[in-house]
């Protein structure tokens, strides 16, 4: 039975081989492309990772909700008629009203709306840094797998009696 580090190295080499065999057609198509670097992998992750689109949408939603909560209520225009089917003279009314916040709730929400934007931006930046860290981890894992594959390919075969 193999030791734990040897099993881990074998599993990593097998994963790298699977990854490389799956990428062979792509490598043949893009033979003239420069090699991928950590910076390039992180830039690709920042550009294409769906978690960043979700974080951006959450930020826009939070900012929009805060703006809506802090906005003044809409004025109300009402037109009314009374005594329509009655023998009395009809009464017609036009009323314009604007609700007023007497508690100061909207003023407090308006003052806090800038902080909502800052918190939402911090959450978006945290998500972006997490995606970049995951991309760097994946890049270094793949690099290690390639190095192990190179070592395994260049290593002379061991005699059958050795373990």
Buried (B, 14 or more C-beta within 10 A) or exposed (E): EEEEEEEEBEEBBEEBBEBBEEEEEEEEEEEEEEEEEEEEBBEEBEEEBEEBEEBBEBBEEBBEEBBEBBEEEEEEEEEEEEEEEEEEEEEEEEEEEEEEEEEEEBEEBBEEBEEBBEBBBEBBEEBBEBBBEBBBEEBEBBEBBBEBBEEEEEEEEEEEEEE
